[in-house]
Amino acid sequence: MGLPSPVLLVSTASPCFVGLDYRGCGRRGEPGVTWFDAEFRTELPLAPDFRTFVEGLTPSAAFEDTP
């Protein structure tokens, strides 16, 4: 797969993954949330911690087309 370690995957849609990224904080720290594309070997930080990630989520209804 080619993903970095230590990362705990929370969403998978191969070759793209979202994971709790412990690389910057170690085992006992609070991980950031990162999006990974294993095919293109790219990554994008989504949030500095899980709480910020969850608070930034938008309900799917916000994306529905309205007449």
C-alpha positions in Angstrom: 0.0 0.0 0.0 2.9 2.4 0.7 1.3 4.3 3.5 3.4 5.9 6.2 3.5 4.6 9.8 2.2 5.1 12.4 -1.2 5.9 10.8 -4.6 4.5 11.9 -6.9 4.3 9.0 -10.5 5.5 9.6 -11.7 5.5 6.0 -10.7 3.6 2.9 -11.6 3.9 -0.7 -8.4 2.5 -2.2 -6.2 4.0 -3.4 -7.3 6.9 -1.1 -7.4 6.8 2.7 -8.1 9.0 5.6 -6.2 8.3 8.8 -5.2 9.4 12.2 -1.6 10.5 11.7 0.6 9.8 14.7 3.9 10.7 13.0 4.1 14.1 14.6 2.8 13.3 18.0 3.9 9.8 18.9 1.8 7.1 20.5 0.5 9.1 23.4 -0.1 12.4 21.6 -3.1 13.7 19.8 -2.9 12.7 16.1 -3.8 14.9 13.2 -6.1 13.8 10.4 -4.6 13.3 7.0 -5.8 12.2 3.6 -3.5 9.9 1.7 -3.4 8.9 -2.0 -1.3 5.7 -2.2 -1.3 5.6 -6.0 0.2 9.1 -6.4 2.1 9.1 -3.1 0.5 12.3 -2.0 -1.0 13.4 1.3 -3.0 16.4 2.5 -3.4 17.4 6.2 -7.1 17.8 6.9 -7.1 18.9 10.5 -4.5 19.2 13.4 -6.6 16.9 15.6 -9.7 14.7 15.4 -12.0 17.1 17.2 -11.2 19.9 14.7 -11.9 17.4 11.9 -15.3 16.4 13.3 -16.3 20.0 14.0 -15.5 20.9 10.4 -17.7 18.3 8.9 -20.8 19.5 6.9 -24.1 17.6 6.7 -24.6 16.1 3.3 -27.9 18.0 3.0 -25.9 21.2 2.7 -24.7 19.9 -0.7 -28.1 19.0 -2.2 -29.4 21.0 -5.1 -32.3 23.3 -4.3 -34.7 24.5 -6.9 
